[in-house]
């Protein structure tokens, strides 16, 4: 075993405890979610690649899949590759032995030859090991990533591939109402539509604003009405 122990590595990245399958509004992504749930229990295709725009929920779904594995007492490794400068590529050594490895935002290391070579070597070891599930995400399909190593792109074509569909406005309203319900408060339809019309429509912004409103409503002991939302968010 190398000096990089899986248990130690998993502690380096804190997974948000509110990003589960239960808190993810599926929209048109029901098949992808089912596939991820199967991967968490070691069923279905061992390699899964899915891509989507920023804020579409890629990281949320990986966090949810890792949470499912961790809940069984098994080890799952999540690596946010947009933070690759925090990690040494040797982090991947012997990780092929884990039940689940999630590589998020692969596009972030496109053109970084050392990382690409390390990932290529990892893919080969993982395939030979043939034990756990491997899930990879990016902002575009494998062949469009602009990787230095064509063989790395070909490795990503070994398994299932999905496009993560962004929610439409009604889906985003449903996602906001789901998150509100999970936090124990109600977001009226008119208030939710007001947020969609007045804020950026990306889910990160919407959910951050909802969290801010939740805290403010608890403090002020007021419901989420449009006048209250205007007051708190300065809209």
C-alpha positions as CSV (number, residue, x, y, z in Angstrom):
1,X,0.0,0.0,0.0
2,X,1.3,3.5,-0.8
3,X,1.4,6.2,1.7
4,X,-1.8,7.7,0.3
5,X,-4.4,5.7,2.3
6,X,-8.0,5.8,0.9
7,X,-9.5,6.6,4.2
8,X,-7.2,9.6,4.6
9,X,-7.9,10.8,1.1
10,X,-11.6,10.7,1.5
11,X,-11.4,13.0,4.5
12,X,-9.5,15.6,2.5
13,X,-12.7,16.5,0.6
14,X,-15.8,17.2,2.8
15,X,-19.0,16.0,1.1
16,X,-22.1,18.2,1.8
17,X,-24.6,16.2,3.8
18,X,-27.6,17.7,2.1
19,X,-26.7,16.6,-1.4
20,X,-28.4,13.2,-1.6
21,X,-30.6,11.5,-4.2
22,X,-33.6,12.5,-2.1
23,X,-32.7,16.2,-2.5
24,X,-32.1,16.0,-6.2
25,X,-35.0,16.9,-8.5
26,X,-34.8,14.5,-11.3
27,X,-36.4,16.3,-14.2
28,X,-35.5,14.3,-17.4
29,X,-32.7,12.5,-15.6
30,X,-34.5,9.5,-14.1
31,X,-32.5,6.9,-16.0
32,X,-29.2,8.4,-15.0
33,X,-30.2,8.5,-11.4
34,X,-31.2,4.8,-11.5
35,X,-27.9,4.0,-13.1
36,X,-26.0,5.9,-10.4
37,X,-28.0,4.1,-7.6
38,X,-27.1,0.8,-9.2
39,X,-23.4,1.8,-9.3
40,X,-23.5,2.5,-5.6
41,X,-24.4,-1.1,-4.9
42,X,-22.0,-2.5,-7.5
43,X,-24.6,-3.3,-10.1
44,X,-24.9,-2.4,-13.8
45,X,-22.1,-1.0,-16.0
46,X,-18.9,-0.5,-14.0
47,X,-17.9,2.7,-15.9
48,X,-20.2,5.6,-16.2
49,X,-19.5,9.0,-17.8
50,X,-22.0,11.8,-17.8
51,X,-21.7,15.4,-18.8
52,X,-23.7,18.6,-18.3
53,X,-23.4,22.4,-18.1
54,X,-22.2,24.1,-15.0
55,X,-24.8,24.1,-12.2
56,X,-26.7,21.2,-13.7
57,X,-26.0,19.0,-10.7
58,X,-23.0,16.9,-11.7
59,X,-21.3,17.2,-8.3
60,X,-24.6,16.8,-6.4
61,X,-25.1,13.4,-8.0
62,X,-21.6,12.3,-7.3
63,X,-21.9,13.4,-3.7
64,X,-25.2,11.4,-3.5
65,X,-23.6,8.3,-5.0
66,X,-20.7,8.5,-2.5
67,X,-23.1,9.0,0.4
68,X,-24.9,5.8,-0.6
69,X,-21.7,3.8,-0.6
70,X,-20.4,5.4,2.6
71,X,-23.7,4.5,4.3
72,X,-23.0,0.8,3.8
73,X,-19.6,1.2,5.6
74,X,-17.7,0.9,2.3
75,X,-15.1,3.5,1.1
76,X,-15.8,5.9,-1.8
77,X,-13.3,8.3,-3.2
78,X,-14.5,11.7,-4.6
79,X,-11.9,13.9,-6.4
80,X,-13.0,17.3,-7.6
81,X,-10.6,17.8,-10.5
82,X,-11.3,21.5,-10.7
83,X,-9.2,21.6,-7.5
84,X,-6.4,19.5,-9.1
85,X,-3.7,21.9,-7.9
86,X,-4.5,20.8,-4.3
87,X,-3.7,17.2,-5.1
88,X,-0.8,15.2,-6.4
89,X,-1.6,12.9,-9.3
90,X,-0.3,10.1,-7.2
91,X,-3.5,10.3,-5.3
92,X,-4.8,7.7,-7.8
93,X,-2.3,5.1,-6.8
94,X,-4.0,1.9,-5.7
95,X,-7.4,3.6,-5.8
96,X,-8.6,1.0,-8.3
97,X,-9.1,-1.2,-5.3
98,X,-12.0,0.9,-3.9
99,X,-15.7,0.0,-4.5
100,X,-16.4,3.5,-5.9
101,X,-14.2,6.2,-7.4
102,X,-15.8,9.5,-8.6
103,X,-13.8,11.9,-10.8
104,X,-15.6,15.2,-11.0
105,X,-15.0,17.8,-13.7
106,X,-12.5,16.0,-15.9
107,X,-12.5,19.0,-18.2
108,X,-10.4,20.9,-15.6
109,X,-7.3,18.7,-16.3
110,X,-7.6,18.7,-20.1
111,X,-4.2,19.7,-21.4
112,X,-2.4,18.9,-18.2
113,X,-0.3,16.1,-19.5
114,X,0.9,14.8,-16.1
115,X,-2.6,14.5,-14.8
116,X,-3.8,12.9,-18.1
117,X,-1.0,10.3,-18.0
118,X,-1.8,9.5,-14.3
119,X,-5.5,9.1,-15.2
120,X,-4.7,6.9,-18.2
121,X,-2.6,4.6,-16.0
122,X,-5.3,4.6,-13.4
123,X,-7.9,3.6,-16.0
124,X,-5.8,0.7,-17.1
125,X,-5.2,-0.5,-13.6
126,X,-8.8,-0.1,-12.8
127,X,-9.9,-2.2,-15.8
128,X,-7.4,-4.9,-14.9
129,X,-8.6,-4.9,-11.3
130,X,-12.2,-5.2,-12.4
131,X,-13.8,-4.7,-9.0
132,X,-15.5,-1.4,-8.3
133,X,-17.5,1.3,-10.0
134,X,-15.9,4.3,-11.7
135,X,-17.9,7.4,-12.4
136,X,-16.5,10.4,-14.3
137,X,-18.1,13.8,-15.1
138,X,-17.2,16.7,-17.4
139,X,-18.8,19.7,-19.1
140,X,-18.9,18.0,-22.5
141,X,-18.7,14.6,-24.2
142,X,-15.4,12.7,-24.0
143,X,-14.3,13.3,-27.6
144,X,-14.9,17.0,-27.2
145,X,-12.7,17.5,-24.1
146,X,-9.5,18.4,-25.9
147,X,-7.4,15.9,-24.1
148,X,-3.7,15.6,-25.0
149,X,-3.9,11.8,-24.9
150,X,-6.4,10.4,-27.5
151,X,-6.2,7.0,-25.7
152,X,-7.6,8.6,-22.5
153,X,-10.6,9.8,-24.4
154,X,-11.1,6.3,-25.8
155,X,-11.0,4.8,-22.3
156,X,-13.9,7.1,-21.4
157,X,-16.0,5.4,-24.2
158,X,-15.7,2.0,-22.6
159,X,-18.8,2.4,-20.4
160,X,-22.2,4.0,-20.4
161,X,-22.5,7.7,-21.3
162,X,-25.3,10.1,-20.4
163,X,-26.0,13.8,-20.9
164,X,-27.3,15.4,-17.7
165,X,-30.3,17.5,-18.8
166,X,-30.7,20.9,-17.2
167,X,-34.0,21.6,-15.6
168,X,-36.5,23.8,-17.4
169,X,-38.2,26.6,-15.4
170,X,-40.9,24.3,-14.0
171,X,-38.3,21.8,-13.0
172,X,-36.3,24.5,-11.3
173,X,-39.4,25.6,-9.4
174,X,-40.0,22.0,-8.4
175,X,-36.3,21.7,-7.3
176,X,-36.7,24.8,-5.1
177,X,-39.9,23.6,-3.5
178,X,-38.3,20.2,-2.9
179,X,-35.3,21.8,-1.2
180,X,-37.6,24.0,0.9
181,X,-39.7,21.1,2.0
182,X,-36.6,19.1,3.0
183,X,-35.5,22.1,5.2
184,X,-39.0,22.3,6.8
185,X,-40.6,25.3,5.2
186,X,-42.9,26.0,2.3
187,X,-42.0,28.0,-0.9
188,X,-45.3,29.2,-2.4
189,X,-45.5,28.9,-6.2
190,X,-45.8,32.7,-6.7
191,X,-42.7,33.3,-4.6
192,X,-40.8,30.6,-6.4
193,X,-41.7,32.0,-9.8
194,X,-40.7,35.5,-8.6
195,X,-37.2,34.2,-7.8
196,X,-36.9,32.6,-11.2
197,X,-37.9,35.8,-12.9
198,X,-35.7,38.1,-10.9
199,X,-32.5,36.0,-10.2
200,X,-30.0,34.2,-12.4
201,X,-31.6,30.9,-13.4
202,X,-28.6,28.8,-12.5
203,X,-29.4,26.4,-9.7
204,X,-26.4,27.3,-7.6
205,X,-27.6,31.0,-7.4
206,X,-31.2,29.9,-6.8
207,X,-30.4,27.5,-4.0
208,X,-28.0,29.9,-2.3
209,X,-30.7,32.5,-2.3
210,X,-33.2,30.0,-1.0
211,X,-30.9,29.2,1.9
212,X,-30.5,32.9,2.7
213,X,-34.2,33.3,2.7
214,X,-34.7,30.3,4.9
215,X,-32.3,31.8,7.5
216,X,-33.9,35.2,7.3
217,X,-37.5,33.9,7.6
218,X,-36.5,31.8,10.7
219,X,-34.9,34.9,12.3
220,X,-37.8,37.2,11.5
221,X,-40.5,34.5,12.0
222,X,-42.1,35.4,8.7
223,X,-43.3,33.4,5.7
224,X,-41.7,33.6,2.3
225,X,-43.9,36.2,0.6
226,X,-42.9,38.2,-2.4
227,X,-42.6,41.5,-0.3
228,X,-40.4,39.6,2.2
229,X,-38.2,38.2,-0.6
230,X,-37.8,41.7,-2.1
231,X,-36.8,43.0,1.3
232,X,-34.2,40.3,2.1
233,X,-32.6,40.0,-1.4
234,X,-32.9,43.7,-2.4
235,X,-34.9,42.9,-5.5
